[in-house]
């Protein structure tokens, strides 16, 4: 297994680990009313795990762009576009990744305006998007698959 595969698998593991944490924490909140009233420690942990999972997706894009010598991205969202343009992800995943990057930017730069309804919606309806991303990237990049 080459260094490229090792790096990707390491980043896949980070995403999987963080998403598993998020799934576990999500069980604590069957509805938004409970989530909104949650202890700050829970909300902060959820936001951080979500941010790290998204950052790992972005890093995967950066690694692929570098390894495959693709055009340099002009922004984080452009990383997603480059992955799409070069067949690493499909159009639906491009849209999902664009929204992930937007969420990441809010978590990092607009932390005082985080909409808990959006975070709750991600927890309840979009965590599987991370595994779909890993699956699409794996199909196009890894030399050995199990």
Secondary structure as UniProt FT lines:
FT   HELIX           3..26
FT   TURN            27..28
FT   HELIX           32..36
FT   HELIX           40..67
FT   TURN            68..69
FT   HELIX           76..85
FT   TURN            86..87
FT   HELIX           91..109
FT   HELIX           111..113
FT   HELIX           116..125
FT   TURN            126..127
FT   HELIX           128..141
//
